[in-house]
Amino acid sequence: MLRRLLVCGALAFTIAVDVPRATAQDAQAAIKAAQYALGMIRGPRRIAAVATLEYWGEGSVDGMKANYHASLSYIVPAMRVDILRENPNGREIHVVSGAFAWDESVPGAGFMKNTTATPVPKALKARLLELWTTPFGALKAAERAGANAKAGKEGGATIIRFPFSGGLAGISATVVLNAKNEVERVATQGDPELSSETSYSEYKDLGEIKSDVPFPTRITRRQGGRTALDLTITKTDPNNPYVVFPVPENIEKSASR
Amino acid sequence: MNRRSLLPVAAVVLCLAPIRAFGQKPPDWTAKSPAATPRAADGHPDLTGIWGTSGGATYTDSDDPRSTLLPARDGTLINFERDNTLIRRADPNKPIYRPEFWERVQKGDQNGNSEDPSFGCMPAGVPRMGPPAKVVQTPREMVFLYVSPPAQGWGDQYRVIPTDGRQHTPLKELDGTWKGESIGHWEGDTLVVDTIGFNDTSWLDIGGYFHGENMHVVERLRRDGDMLTWQATVEDPDVLIKPWVMNPRVIKLNPNPQATLAESLPCVERDLSHLVNKEHH
């Protein structure tokens, strides 16, 4: 018992004299709090339960009025963004799935007759970044950064900073949480062409089937000194919908050439 | 008292708390069985027995066998339902349908309360019925018995699977059924059950996972001591881009020599007319 008391006393003294202000431990606690606030951790075994997602919005994309539909999987990882702009650009479907990026003439193009899937390898990083800067994506990426994620307080708000890894190595993110621990802003740095700041607000569960997964109903992104995205979200399906991203054969082949 | 000054106190309190509370290790449910695998007279592993405590319900691939009994979050029924439907749909292993069917799968899932055949007391069918609750093995055939898992209503089911080397009946001569025509053979110590001749009424799982009449299912069952591993592969090129390899399930042998299969309650659909939204159950 005496030895135990001595060890405990030494531990208490160590903590008392040296508590860093922003630590990886704080970051993991902040990430966890935000994940709970967004309904990402569920069930008695506290499982990361938000795997796939769909949302629909209207507003502007690159300054042009557009309807916007995104479906994504944090597991693959993959994202399909279906943008219907007013003239002159019409419909654009941007897809990223793992190490591949391509454009589709219709969703699932390349697996149906008279459809076209066009490789766009240069867009890979930007599209992956779009996925990992969504509110859930940023928290998952921050969690994955482990001890490299740091948290602190600035002006009363909780800030989490972390570096991306893998295909996005060299890029880092700053996540700002609001008082409810919801993701309020995600900014990326490290690549001038890809640096952006996305704001998320007015979280609601807009799903037809309620799942207690709130999603921002206002999204704005500033990139390169202009507003790249300004959306009002009208509908969400956060109930892990069926969204898949098979890679067409021609896309795989083009990447191996 | 600020946060810094609280930490030493907390450290002492935590350090002096009963060690046992921090030292308990969760059971290792994935450990290989130490028991020997019994063999039939023909040398094949003997799969005979009741698997699971009451009909295949005790899967051991969970790290917490009590998980279905525990409340979710604050313990309310709505939270429990929402948490569990979300978690079940988070499984990354999904069948990859042809794009022309993506919307049908989504609609089927969204309207699952009314469209899922198992909620309407229809049979689960192969492969959704999963591993058998009881196996009776003879040299020329396997008899698989099934009982409804909790909260499902498809009733007691059986399959008689020849292992005598016969071939399938030509597909065009088969009337499509829920369980199809199954024929088994041994590949080493693995029983392979090959099934064709389905109707297109059953689902592969929740989530709107329908299939076509030309579906081909290959189940593999392997006994390792008192554990049985079951896994199925679904081939259905009419609707799937590629075969779907379902998650394996591992069940334990019921060690009670007096164990019997409990009779499933009759299924009568009474809920649908009372549902007021599409929330999953």
Interface residues (C-beta under 8 A of the other chain):
Chain A: R4 L5 V7 C8 G9 L11 A12 F13 I15 A16 V19 R42 G43 P44 R45 I47 A48 A49 V50 A51 T52 S73 I75 V76 V106 P107 G108 A109 F111 M112 E208 I209 K210 S211 D212 V213 N239 N240 P241 Y242 V243 V244 P246
Chain B: R3 R4 S5 L7 P8 V9 A11 V12 C15 L16 D63 D64 S67 L70 P71 A72 R73 N79 R82 D83 N84 T85 L86 I87 R89 A90 D91 P92 K94 I96 Y97 R98 P99 E100 W102 V105 Q106 D109 Q110 G207 G208 I241 K242 N277 K278 E279 H280
